[in-house]
Amino acid sequence: MNYKDRDFKGDELKGKDFEDEVFINCRFFEVDLKFSSFKNCQFKTCDFSGVIFNLTSFTKCFFPESKLSNLDFSAVLYRDCDFSTTVMSNCVFQQYKNENKNERKKYDLTACNFENSNLERSVFVYCDLKGVSFKKAILIGAVFEKCDLKETDFFGADIGGMGIENSKLEKTILDLNGFLQFGNSKGFILREQT
C-alpha cells in the first residue's frame, strides 16, 4: 500500500506492523510509534519531527531525502536500513541495557548505510559501525564515542570538528582532505619540509 501526503498523528500507528509499504511525503509529527514495526518499507521525503519511539523497529527500510533530525534512537532497533541522502542532524544513536540509562549495550548498525546523509552534530555511543559507509556524508561536529570504526568508510565525508573518543580505529578509510580535517581537529598542523 502507498501512503502519500499523509499527516499521521497521535497513536494511530502505535502497535502496528507494516511490511512492503511506501510512504511518500508523509509527516509523522509527534506520532507515537510504541511497539510499531516496519519491514521493507520506504519513506520518501518524509518528516519524522518529534516522533516518539519506544520499542520501535525498522528492518530493511529506506529513507531517501527524509528528515529524522533531533531524535534519540535509544528505543529504536535498526536492521539493514539505508539512510543515504537522509537528514539526521542532532541525533543520538545509543541503546541502554535493560532500560537502565546508566548502562549501554552495543548498538549494531553494521548493515546500515549512511552515504550522502547529513549527520551534523549527531552522536554515536558504543555503536558497532564496522565496515559501514559514511561516504560523502556531512559529519561536521559529529561524535563517535566508544564505537567500533574498523574499516568504516569516511571517503569524501565532511568531518570538520568531528570527534572520535575511545573508539577502535583500524583500516578506517579517509581521503586526504578528511585526513587533514581530522589531524587539524586533534591540534596537528601540516607543514611542508624546508
Residue pairs with C-beta under 8 A, 6 or more apart in sequence:
1 21
1 22
2 21
2 22
2 23
2 24
3 21
3 22
3 23
3 24
3 26
4 23
4 24
4 25
4 26
5 24
5 25
5 26
6 23
6 26
6 27
7 26
7 27
7 29
8 26
8 27
8 28
8 29
8 31
9 29
9 30
9 31
10 30
10 31
10 32
11 31
11 32
11 34
12 31
13 28
13 31
13 32
13 33
13 36
14 32
14 33
14 34
14 35
14 36
15 34
15 35
15 36
16 36
17 36
17 37
17 38
17 39
18 36
18 37
18 38
18 39
18 41
19 38
19 39
19 40
19 41
20 39
20 40
20 41
21 38
21 41
21 42
22 41
22 42
22 44
23 41
23 42
23 43
23 44
23 46
24 44
24 45
24 46
25 44
25 45
25 46
26 43
26 46
26 47
27 46
27 47
27 49
28 46
28 47
28 48
28 49
28 51
29 47
29 49
29 50
29 51
30 49
30 50
30 51
30 52
31 51
31 52
32 52
32 54
33 51
33 52
33 53
33 54
33 56
34 52
34 53
34 54
34 55
34 56
35 54
35 55
35 56
36 56
36 57
37 56
37 57
37 58
37 59
38 57
38 58
38 59
38 61
39 58
39 59
39 60
39 61
40 59
40 60
40 61
41 58
41 61
41 62
42 61
42 62
42 63
42 64
43 61
43 62
43 63
43 64
43 66
44 64
44 65
44 66
45 64
45 65
45 66
46 63
46 66
46 67
47 66
47 67
48 66
48 67
48 68
48 71
49 67
49 69
49 70
51 71
53 71
53 72
53 73
53 75
53 76
54 75
55 75
56 75
56 76
56 77
57 76
57 77
57 78
57 79
58 76
58 77
58 78
58 79
58 81
59 79
59 80
59 81
60 79
60 80
60 81
61 78
61 81
61 82
62 81
62 82
63 81
63 82
63 83
63 86
64 82
64 84
64 85
64 86
65 85
65 86
65 87
66 86
66 87
67 86
67 87
68 83
68 86
68 87
68 88
68 91
69 87
69 88
69 89
69 90
69 91
70 89
70 90
70 91
71 88
71 91
71 92
72 91
72 92
72 94
73 91
73 92
73 93
73 94
74 92
74 94
74 95
74 96
78 109
78 112
79 111
80 111
80 112
81 111
81 112
81 113
82 112
82 113
83 112
83 113
83 114
83 117
84 113
84 114
84 115
84 116
84 117
85 115
85 116
85 117
86 114
86 117
86 118
87 117
87 118
88 117
88 118
88 119
88 122
89 118
89 119
89 120
89 121
89 122
90 120
90 121
90 122
91 119
91 122
91 123
92 122
92 123
92 125
93 107
93 109
93 122
93 123
93 124
93 125
93 127
94 104
94 107
94 123
94 124
94 125
94 126
94 127
95 104
95 105
95 106
95 107
95 126
96 103
96 104
96 105
97 103
97 104
97 105
104 125
104 126
105 126
106 126
106 127
106 128
107 124
107 125
107 126
107 127
107 128
108 127
108 128
109 127
109 128
109 129
109 132
110 128
110 129
110 130
110 131
110 132
112 132
113 132
113 133
114 132
114 133
114 134
114 137
115 133
115 134
115 135
115 136
115 137
116 135
116 136
116 137
117 134
117 137
117 138
118 137
118 138
119 134
119 137
119 138
119 139
119 142
120 138
120 139
120 140
120 141
120 142
121 140
121 141
121 142
122 139
122 142
122 143
123 142
123 143
123 145
124 142
124 143
124 144
124 145
124 147
125 145
125 146
125 147
126 145
126 146
126 147
127 144
127 147
127 148
128 147
128 148
129 144
129 147
129 148
129 149
129 152
130 148
130 149
130 150
130 151
130 152
131 150
131 151
131 152
131 153
132 152
132 153
133 152
133 153
134 152
134 153
134 154
134 157
135 153
135 154
135 155
135 156
135 157
136 155
136 156
136 157
137 154
137 157
137 158
138 157
138 158
139 154
139 157
139 158
139 159
139 162
140 158
140 159
140 160
140 161
140 162
141 160
141 161
141 162
141 163
142 159
142 162
142 163
143 162
143 163
143 164
143 165
144 162
144 163
144 164
144 165
144 167
145 163
145 165
145 166
145 167
146 165
146 166
146 167
147 164
147 167
147 168
148 167
148 168
149 164
149 167
149 168
149 169
149 170
149 172
150 168
150 169
150 170
150 171
150 172
151 170
151 171
151 172
151 173
152 172
152 173
153 173
154 172
154 173
154 174
154 175
154 178
155 173
155 174
155 175
155 178
156 175
156 178
157 178
158 181
159 174
159 178
159 181
159 182
159 185
160 181
160 185
161 185
162 181
162 182
162 185
163 185
164 182
174 182
180 190
183 190
184 190
